[in-house]
Amino acid sequence: MNEKLKVQSHHLERSAYLYIRQSSMRQVMENVESTKRQYDLRGRAIGLGWRDDQIIVIDSDQGESGASASWREGFQHLVSDVGMGRAGIVMGLEVSRLARNNADWHRLLEICALADTLILDEDGVYDPANFNDRLLLGLKGTMSEAELHVIKARLRGGILNKVRRGEYRCPLPTGFIYDEIGNVVLDPDAQIREMISHFFETFSRVGSATQTVKTFTREGLLFPSRLRNGKQVVFQQLTTSTAMRMLHNPRYAGVYAYGQRLYRRTVDGKKQLRKRDPKEWLACIPDAHPGYISWEQFQHNLKVLEANGQGYQAVRASPPREGAALLQGRVICGRCGSHMSARYAARRGQVDTWYVCHRAYASRGEPHCQSIAGWPVDEAVGELIAAEMTPAAVELALEIRKEIEARHDEADKLRLRAVERAQIDADLAQRRFMLVDPNNRLVADTLEREWNEKLRVLADVRKERERALCEDRVTLDDAIRDRLIAMTADFKTVWCDRALPNRERKRLLAYLVEDVTLLKFPAEGETRIHIRFKGGKTETLTTQNPKSSAQQVKTRPEVVELVDKLLDDHICAEIADILNDRGIRPGGSARRAKADAKFTDLRVIYLVKQYGLRSRYDRLRERGMLTKAEACAKLGITESTLVRWAKYGIVKRHAYNGYIGLYEPPGPHVPAKQCSRWNQLAHRADIVRQLNSSKCTDPKERAVV
C-alpha cells in the first residue's frame, strides 16, 4: 500500500526502466534463476500501474562487472535517460545489479532525486528525494561495495595462499606441461625441447634477440608456439616479440614467479599494465620445476638485453653493427668519463665517422664535451690490433671451426626432427585413409587430399634439409688449414680486407679491448688514445687531428710552389695540363681530393691571385721583354710586320695570356739592311704558304719563287 502511495500520476506518464546485469558470462550461462528473477520485475511494474509497452528493458551489460560504469554502456544509457526526465522508475533486483561502486551509485541517486524518479528493488519502492529513503539506499550501496570487496578478498586470499606454496596453476609457456598429478615438467616432445634449448644457446652466442631471430630464419628453423587453447602446438617463424617474451620469462629458468605485472583500471575503463620490480613479485620460488637454463643464465640474459637498449642513462657497450665506427660502444670521454656515441656524416662523396660526447648537451643543454674525428683513431687502433695478432691465433681459429661444425650438426638435428614429425603426420593420414570405407567417396576423397598434402609437406621438409646440408657442411682439409695459417700470419691483410664486414672487426675487437679513452688537444692538433685491454694491459697512442673543412679544400703548399715555378716558362692553361698529366688534383690531402676533379686555367689563375704569386707578365717584363708597340718602335716596323716576323720565328714571342704575349728585344743596333732582308724572308714565306695552300703545279711559277 505504501508503494502505491509513492507512485504518482506523473511517474506513470513516464517509462519504467528495468536494468538487468550479470557479472560474468559464466553467470549468464549458469545462474539462469537470477536472470529470470530480474526479468520477473516487469510484473512488479505492471502491478504499480505501468503499461507493458512503457517498460524498457536494458540488458546490454550482461557479463560486465559492476565495479565501474566506464565500460557499461547500458548503465550510461540509463543514467542519460533519467537525467533527461524520461524515466518514472528505475528497477533492479538488487542495488548490486545497478552498481557496486559508491561513486556511480550516489551519482544515480542524485540524478533520480533531481528528476523525481523512483527506484525499485526486491524489497520495495524508494523515493531518492526523501531523506529516509535516500539514507537507506546509500547504506545499501555501501554494503554492496563492501560485499564486492569481501568477495574479492576471499578469492584473492585463496589464490595468494596457493601462490606462496607454488601450487597455483598458471598458463605455462611453450616447452612446459602439467603432468597427471599437476607438477610442471618439460614437454615430452623432443623437437620442442631441442628447439627451445637451441634458442637459448643461439642467444648466448650472438648476444641479441634480433640476431637470434635472423639466425633461425637463415637456418630455416621453425619455432614451436602454443595456441591459446593451451593444447595444440604449431611450428612457425620465430619473431622478435616471441624471442623477447621467452628471454624475460623466468619459467624457462625453472622459477615459479607470480605477480610480475600490476593491472589497474583507468578512467575510461581500460586496463593499464605496469611491470613490477623482481623484488616486488608476489612469489619467486627458484628450482620449483625443471628449466632450460639456470637462474644465473637468466639474469645474465636480462643484463645483455638491458645493455642492448638505447636508453641514454645506461652505460653500455652496444652490440656490433655494420657502421664504420670501429670503437662503437667502447669509447670513453677523457674529460667527463661518459661513454661517447658514434655519429656519421656524408661529406664530399664519403661517410665520415665522429665520436661525440653529448651527455652534457642532452641533459643540461651545455655544449658538446668533445667531438673527435673517428677515422684517424680507428686506423691507429686497427694497426695496433693487427700488430698484436700472431700465428698462435690459428688454434683459436680451429676451435671456432669446430664450434661452427657443432652448430651445423645441431641445426641439422633439429631439421631431422621436423622431418620425423612430417613423416608421423603423413603416416597418420595414410592410416586414416586406409581405414575408411572405399564406397564412402565423400569421406575418402577428403582423407586422400589430406594424405597428399602431408606427403607434399614431407617432401618439402626433406628438400629443405638437403639444401641446408649442402650450404652448411664445410670440411677443412689440409690445404684450407694451410691457407688459414698464412692468413693469420699476415693478419693485417685480413684486417684491411674490404670484403671483411665491419661487424666482424668489432666482434674481434670486443675480445681484446675493454675500452678506449679519447682526449683531444686542439692547441696541439692531436688526440691521445688510451687503450685498456681485457687482461689489464694498457697502451697509449697519439694521432693528428684532421684539418678543418677549409684546410681540407686548401691547395697543398707543394702544389703552389710548383705553380710558381712553372709560371716562369708556361701560361696558365699549359700549367693546368701539366698538373693534370702528373696526376695532381685540386684541393687538400690526397684522401680528401676527388678523383674526377681537374685543374683548369681559371683554377690556376685563382691560385696565382689567391697566394700573391708574381704574374707571368711581370716575370717577362723583368726579363726585358717588350710590348708590341715597344718592339715596333725598336725595329722601325709596323705591328702587322711584327706579327709576321714572330710567326716565322724571326722575332721570338713569349705568351702570357692566351695569344697575347711579349717580344724579345732585338740586338742593340739592327741595321736597316737587315730589316729589309727579314721583310724579304717573311714575304717569301707568305708566298710559299699561299702556293702550298693552292697546290700550284706550274714549274715556272715555282721557279720564280
MIPA-58128 format. One line per field, with one value per residue (C-alpha): residue number from 1; x negated, y, z negated. Coordinates in steps of 0.001 Angstrom, whole numbers, plus 500000, padded with zeros to 6 digits. Layout:
N
n <- (NUM:...)
u <- (X:...)
v <- (Y:...)
w <- (Z:...)
END
This chain:
705
n <- (1:2:3:4:5:6:7:8:9:10:11:12:13:14:15:16:17:18:19:20:21:22:23:24:25:26:27:28:29:30:31:32:33:34:35:36:37:38:39:40:41:42:43:44:45:46:47:48:49:50:51:52:53:54:55:56:57:58:59:60:61:62:63:64:65:66:67:68:69:70:71:72:73:74:75:76:77:78:79:80:81:82:83:84:85:86:87:88:89:90:91:92:93:94:95:96:97:98:99:100:101:102:103:104:105:106:107:108:109:110:111:112:113:114:115:116:117:118:119:120:121:122:123:124:125:126:127:128:129:130:131:132:133:134:135:136:137:138:139:140:141:142:143:144:145:146:147:148:149:150:151:152:153:154:155:156:157:158:159:160:161:162:163:164:165:166:167:168:169:170:171:172:173:174:175:176:177:178:179:180:181:182:183:184:185:186:187:188:189:190:191:192:193:194:195:196:197:198:199:200:201:202:203:204:205:206:207:208:209:210:211:212:213:214:215:216:217:218:219:220:221:222:223:224:225:226:227:228:229:230:231:232:233:234:235:236:237:238:239:240:241:242:243:244:245:246:247:248:249:250:251:252:253:254:255:256:257:258:259:260:261:262:263:264:265:266:267:268:269:270:271:272:273:274:275:276:277:278:279:280:281:282:283:284:285:286:287:288:289:290:291:292:293:294:295:296:297:298:299:300:301:302:303:304:305:306:307:308:309:310:311:312:313:314:315:316:317:318:319:320:321:322:323:324:325:326:327:328:329:330:331:332:333:334:335:336:337:338:339:340:341:342:343:344:345:346:347:348:349:350:351:352:353:354:355:356:357:358:359:360:361:362:363:364:365:366:367:368:369:370:371:372:373:374:375:376:377:378:379:380:381:382:383:384:385:386:387:388:389:390:391:392:393:394:395:396:397:398:399:400:401:402:403:404:405:406:407:408:409:410:411:412:413:414:415:416:417:418:419:420:421:422:423:424:425:426:427:428:429:430:431:432:433:434:435:436:437:438:439:440:441:442:443:444:445:446:447:448:449:450:451:452:453:454:455:456:457:458:459:460:461:462:463:464:465:466:467:468:469:470:471:472:473:474:475:476:477:478:479:480:481:482:483:484:485:486:487:488:489:490:491:492:493:494:495:496:497:498:499:500:501:502:503:504:505:506:507:508:509:510:511:512:513:514:515:516:517:518:519:520:521:522:523:524:525:526:527:528:529:530:531:532:533:534:535:536:537:538:539:540:541:542:543:544:545:546:547:548:549:550:551:552:553:554:555:556:557:558:559:560:561:562:563:564:565:566:567:568:569:570:571:572:573:574:575:576:577:578:579:580:581:582:583:584:585:586:587:588:589:590:591:592:593:594:595:596:597:598:599:600:601:602:603:604:605:606:607:608:609:610:611:612:613:614:615:616:617:618:619:620:621:622:623:624:625:626:627:628:629:630:631:632:633:634:635:636:637:638:639:640:641:642:643:644:645:646:647:648:649:650:651:652:653:654:655:656:657:658:659:660:661:662:663:664:665:666:667:668:669:670:671:672:673:674:675:676:677:678:679:680:681:682:683:684:685:686:687:688:689:690:691:692:693:694:695:696:697:698:699:700:701:702:703:704:705)
u <- (500000:497094:495506:498614:498713:495211:496166:497869:499576:496608:494483:496880:496732:493065:491399:490293:486671:485656:481882:480570:476933:474799:471138:469642:470630:470305:473004:475166:474886:475130:477073:480254:482522:481058:481711:485349:485872:484626:486957:489883:489680:491813:494780:493991:494041:497358:498808:497840:499723:497330:498405:496402:495356:493971:491443:487936:485546:481791:479823:476817:474447:474725:471329:469932:468643:470437:467225:467339:469702:466995:467239:471029:472856:476270:475837:474627:477721:479900:478308:478675:482414:483037:481282:483446:486632:487759:487830:490570:488997:485719:485914:483205:483265:480631:478535:475507:477112:477150:473708:471048:469256:470379:469433:471651:474459:474650:474457:477516:479336:478567:479874:483013:483732:483406:485561:488169:487566:488354:486109:487434:485637:486782:487520:489679:490020:487875:488034:484455:485864:486972:484189:485011:485272:482073:480267:481400:480367:476973:476496:477403:474887:472163:472927:472900:469451:468213:469637:467679:464534:465114:465739:462574:460554:461654:460890:457617:456569:457098:455129:452225:452083:451595:449165:446886:446676:446164:449308:451462:451743:450971:450847:447488:445240:444258:441979:443760:446864:448626:448336:451090:450555:450245:446457:444723:442469:440690:442679:442330:441982:438250:438419:439938:437363:434402:435682:436021:432566:431137:432815:431068:427731:428028:428803:425791:423641:424913:425958:429017:432682:432881:429768:431210:434328:432161:430120:433256:434509:431160:431004:434617:435774:439408:440126:442895:445735:448647:452089:454491:456314:453138:453108:452136:448587:447772:444389:443923:441340:439645:440460:438680:441651:441626:437877:438175:441077:439086:435966:437996:439951:438388:440263:437534:435073:437201:438534:442153:442979:446295:447258:444728:447262:449783:453090:455170:458352:458087:460839:462052:462244:459146:456566:453237:450218:447200:444241:443097:439552:438448:438242:441981:443121:445751:443901:440452:439529:436257:435872:439623:439580:437129:435884:433974:431413:430132:431253:427787:428018:431478:430145:427222:429608:431582:428384:427456:430879:430587:427123:428522:431125:430962:431502:429362:428761:427399:423629:423357:421250:423524:423736:421627:423365:422499:421326:417742:417081:414624:414840:418641:419855:416295:415170:414990:414631:411315:412870:416123:415811:419092:419500:419194:421574:420738:422037:421833:421730:421799:419280:417694:418884:417866:419088:417017:417102:417151:417070:419199:419756:423246:424285:423929:425856:428681:429157:428203:428200:424460:422066:420686:417856:415745:416174:413333:412868:413111:411105:407609:408439:409819:406753:404360:406250:406627:402883:402221:404642:403106:399636:400770:402125:399695:399829:400758:404305:404602:405553:408355:409493:409542:411628:414038:414186:415095:417783:419236:419341:421060:423542:424301:424798:427236:429202:429330:430562:433440:434269:434264:436827:439020:438689:439690:442750:443783:443323:445528:448253:448062:448285:451266:453033:452320:453800:456927:457344:456829:459488:462252:464857:463892:467570:467918:466292:467126:465005:462417:461697:461194:458838:456935:456386:455119:452745:451386:450937:448950:446783:446051:445108:442813:441134:440607:439081:436693:435682:435067:432862:430801:430360:429262:426788:425171:424805:423740:421413:417880:414879:411430:408774:405019:404891:407544:405765:402502:404333:405749:402264:400956:403856:403273:399531:400338:403305:403014:404040:407166:407937:407705:409646:412682:414670:414497:417676:417224:419366:416685:413915:415901:416575:412865:412083:414568:412494:409290:410176:412083:412470:410713:410411:410030:408689:408448:405838:406969:403999:401510:403614:403553:405641:404383:405759:405571:406399:407218:407066:409029:406066:405304:402584:402715:401367:401253:401270:401218:402876:403001:406373:407727:407796:410905:413116:411435:407991:409013:410007:406977:404344:401227:398083:396057:398625:398497:394692:394829:397217:394880:392011:393964:395058:391523:391969:395688:399042:401925:403589:400300:399696:403170:402356:399009:400611:403328:400775:398834:401995:402212:405769:407069:407944:406340:404850:404960:407559:409934:409280:411874:410619:412671:411584:409040:407113:408228:406697:409225:408170:404519:405341:407233:404191:401916:404139:405040:401431:399992:397712:395996:397872:396229:396452:394365:391859:391423:391094:388396:386515:386659:389463:391101:394708:395869:395637:392175:390882:392276:390645:387366:387336:388988:391693:395475:397449:398561:394948:394003:396720:395431:391872:392957:394936:391911:389515:387657:388619:389241:392604:393498:397231:398507:402302:403502:402402:401264:397543:394337:391385:387722:385817:383528:379858:378651:378234:380216:379237:381962:380431:381008:384663:385153:383661:386106:389017:387971:387751:391178:392639:391153:392542:396008:395799:394702:397552:400044:398669:398893:402426:403467:401484:399815:398118:396619:392793:392259:394219:392262:389005:389875:390166)
v <- (500000:502288:501561:502692:505928:506803:506205:509349:510067:511994:508899:506716:509120:508304:504981:502292:501161:497593:497155:493569:492561:489531:489953:487389:485344:482230:483551:484374:480774:479029:481348:481322:481695:485084:486235:485003:486857:490075:489753:488999:492559:493539:492170:494481:497496:496420:495951:499516:500898:500951:499510:496739:498943:501535:499125:499455:496581:497335:494076:495060:494861:491105:489651:493032:493747:496434:497744:500782:502406:503420:500187:499617:501195:500100:501832:505001:504927:504515:507476:509612:508882:509504:512855:513852:513091:510101:507583:507392:504454:502504:498802:496412:493147:494397:497501:495394:494840:498576:499402:498120:501443:504151:506951:505544:504662:508080:509809:507813:508710:512404:512398:510434:512933:515885:514206:512918:509295:506333:503328:499784:496689:493360:494927:497865:501270:504217:507937:509375:512845:511544:511719:508420:506516:508080:507198:503592:503421:504908:502273:499526:500895:500943:497353:496330:497812:496210:492869:493090:493839:490880:488513:489669:489477:485892:484792:486727:485353:481787:482391:484080:481298:478765:481126:481264:477469:477491:475408:477919:476729:479403:479045:477552:478841:476700:473875:473015:470972:469746:466031:463808:464976:468658:469064:471185:469101:469629:468964:465278:466304:466069:468509:471230:470711:470739:473800:475818:474712:475724:479115:479906:478590:480807:483874:483189:483062:486104:488243:489827:488872:490256:488388:485208:485614:486238:483122:480955:482450:481923:478292:477687:476576:476833:477581:475941:478124:477074:478220:479983:476762:475614:472214:472455:473460:474782:475435:478854:481549:482902:486575:489200:489567:485819:485909:488834:487189:483973:485794:487696:484646:483187:479919:478843:479094:476718:479574:479788:483509:485259:488922:490219:492760:495021:495730:498806:500219:503680:506300:505104:501500:500200:498034:499674:497385:498157:495868:495249:495099:491493:492400:493233:489945:488191:484897:483926:480325:479131:475490:474975:472786:471737:474516:475000:477432:478308:481285:482834:482480:484079:487081:487372:487364:490232:492241:491636:492850:495921:496673:496348:499021:502538:504336:507412:506595:503093:502728:500131:498521:498304:495087:495250:496853:497435:501041:502085:503173:500526:501554:501641:501460:501285:504915:506900:510670:511651:514762:513704:509894:509303:506907:508601:507797:507294:509717:509520:512399:512189:514696:515033:511660:509587:508813:510154:508831:511027:510161:512672:513142:514683:513788:517378:518702:516163:516521:520131:521903:522615:522441:519075:517912:516522:515800:513753:512532:508761:507651:508562:506893:503761:503484:503761:501209:498880:498930:498172:495232:493888:494099:492290:489293:486365:482981:481476:482601:479622:477432:479821:479740:475943:475982:478323:475912:473083:475221:476039:472352:471526:474318:472923:469457:470846:472662:469516:467562:469997:469772:465979:466303:468308:465537:462941:464987:465389:461626:460880:463195:461538:458011:459069:460497:457265:455112:457270:456863:453087:452642:454477:452585:452916:453197:456367:458581:461868:460978:459014:461903:464320:461948:461299:465026:465346:462435:464016:467344:465694:463941:467255:468794:465835:466228:469967:469404:466793:469037:471936:469716:468594:472188:473301:470427:471489:475060:474372:471409:472771:470458:471943:469856:470385:472900:475099:474793:475994:478949:479725:479697:482003:484403:484510:485050:488121:489227:492801:491729:490076:493030:495520:493338:495305:492085:491626:493114:495804:493736:491011:493527:494859:491362:490565:493877:493086:490032:492079:495619:496600:500307:503214:506685:509673:513082:515839:518639:521282:523575:520832:519428:515858:513263:510912:507373:505291:501639:499204:495536:492701:491352:494728:495817:499450:501249:504948:506238:509729:510758:514039:515728:516100:519527:521640:521778:524961:523434:520214:522014:524294:523635:521956:524115:521898:522399:526191:526048:524018:526510:529357:527557:526735:530362:531193:529250:528434:530145:529142:526766:524922:524733:523167:520480:519742:519333:517049:514905:514443:513248:516257:517133:520414:520552:519354:515973:513015:511382:514317:515206:513982:511651:513316:516911:518510:521764:524392:527711:529506:527428:528275:531991:531808:530238:532942:535709:533975:533250:536505:534875:537104:537059:535801:539303:540735:537904:538538:542294:541715:539683:542668:541576:544319:545036:545120:548895:548955:546227:548000:551257:549470:547728:550501:548279:548072:545835:543545:543076:542281:539648:538108:538088:536373:533872:532769:532857:535947:537566:535392:535894:534783:534411:535461:535411:533073:534541:537840:537985:539985:540016:539560:542733:542747:543462:546883:548038:546421:547974:548867:546445:543572:544638:544712:541253:539997:541539:539730:536417:536906:537904:534834:532586:534041:533260:529681:529225:530538:528216:525228:526109:526492:523383:525110:522654:525098:524733:528229:529866:527839:528811:532473:531927)
w <- (500000:499130:502533:504429:502466:503674:507303:508612:511915:513323:512645:514635:517574:517999:518822:516408:516871:515945:515649:515884:515382:514537:513570:515984:518984:516871:514552:517570:518745:515357:512980:515034:511998:511152:514712:514511:511221:512793:515791:513453:512131:515139:513214:510284:512648:514200:510718:509834:512834:515792:519112:520691:523629:521183:519707:521253:520560:520600:520678:522826:519821:519438:518487:517332:513833:511804:510250:512540:515017:517508:519513:519060:521983:520713:517353:519059:521280:518167:516371:519502:519855:516141:516346:519329:517353:519405:516532:513952:512106:512265:511371:510366:508473:506035:505614:506625:510047:510675:509261:506914:506800:504403:506777:509565:507154:505455:508834:509921:506643:507145:510710:509707:506907:509267:511958:509424:510459:508169:507548:507073:505867:504488:501076:502154:503816:502778:503437:503628:502863:499435:496834:495127:498423:499685:496453:496804:500466:499596:496899:499355:501875:499249:498268:501946:502464:499239:500357:503607:501633:499315:502222:503988:500787:500171:503695:503777:500401:501541:504715:502913:500366:503153:504898:501844:501945:505716:506291:508162:511730:514320:518104:518996:521790:524728:523636:520335:519475:516352:515670:514231:510639:511511:511471:514118:516382:519675:522805:523788:527454:528168:531083:528881:526137:528535:530378:527154:525957:529324:528962:525667:526968:530033:527914:525696:528824:530761:527769:529384:529708:533244:534328:532821:534967:538040:537288:537080:540345:542049:540890:541963:538492:537375:533727:531658:530414:528212:529285:526929:526128:524366:526028:529674:530670:534140:535759:537359:537988:534871:534257:532191:529836:529142:528508:526069:524257:523754:522574:519946:518726:515532:516087:518523:515622:513503:511352:510204:510488:509892:509800:512330:513614:511943:513681:512938:514424:515933:516016:519413:518187:519965:518266:517512:517269:515125:514675:511137:509943:509229:505543:505608:507159:505085:505465:506766:505994:507607:508682:508486:511607:514350:516621:519825:518369:514916:512864:513266:517037:516960:515028:517454:520429:518883:518428:522071:523207:521000:522413:525936:525187:526499:523168:522535:518894:519421:519543:522223:524903:527914:529946:533105:536073:539731:539262:539940:536316:535108:531432:531311:527702:526262:526396:523145:522955:521397:519827:518179:518228:520086:522982:526353:529193:532856:535457:539253:541735:545540:546870:550305:551538:548495:544985:542086:538536:535428:531739:529828:526085:525976:522424:521170:524154:523834:520062:519300:522685:522451:525437:526513:524300:527151:530853:532323:535887:535913:538932:537571:534245:535947:538202:535268:533157:536160:536802:533138:533162:536384:534824:531674:533568:534068:535833:532483:533252:535619:532695:531860:535487:535456:532276:533998:536917:534543:532939:536365:537287:533977:534634:538079:536589:534019:536714:538844:535852:535433:539147:538812:536015:538372:540971:538389:537369:541012:541509:538490:539815:543241:541730:539611:542662:544515:541762:541672:545398:545234:542527:544386:546389:550111:551049:548957:551564:549825:546795:548790:551158:548240:546422:549645:550169:546585:547165:550355:548572:545762:548349:550060:546714:546029:549423:548865:545425:546802:549689:547294:545118:548104:549265:545797:545579:548837:547602:544013:544281:544573:544284:543534:545256:545021:547885:546266:542935:544544:546041:542622:541100:543843:543345:539601:540080:542173:540120:541308:544812:543437:541180:544059:546492:547699:548021:544228:542676:540037:537688:537605:536867:533913:532591:532676:531018:528230:527250:526988:525869:522723:523527:525233:523679:526013:525025:527618:527506:530024:529393:530183:533012:531687:529830:527095:527266:524070:524790:521974:522978:521411:519458:517877:520295:521406:524435:525349:528915:530396:533649:535502:535671:539207:540724:540809:543879:545060:544585:546298:549510:549370:552037:550740:550395:552725:555486:555038:555178:558386:559995:559025:560728:563875:564328:565499:568740:569186:569335:567010:569493:570037:566290:565813:568421:566772:563331:564692:566557:563321:561541:559229:558223:556808:553116:549894:548997:551333:549068:549483:553144:555573:558269:561029:560221:562595:562926:565414:566479:564256:561238:561883:562265:558939:557228:558621:557293:554001:552991:554396:556953:559497:562781:565917:567396:564563:564881:568635:568143:565559:568185:570556:572826:574950:575694:579310:579524:577976:580281:583390:582334:581663:585049:587018:588433:588275:585932:588794:589823:586223:586059:589319:588033:584805:586834:588848:585918:586970:583663:580578:578845:575277:574465:571035:571501:574225:577591:576086:575465:575174:577584:577035:577792:580872:580656:579636:583299:586108:589483:591984:594490:592018:591511:595258:595513:592792:594695:597856:595990:594454:597810:599493:596688:597268:600992:600301:597884:600480:603181:600857:599922:603616:604649:607648:610070:612662:612520:613951:611138:608608:610328:609920:606251)
END
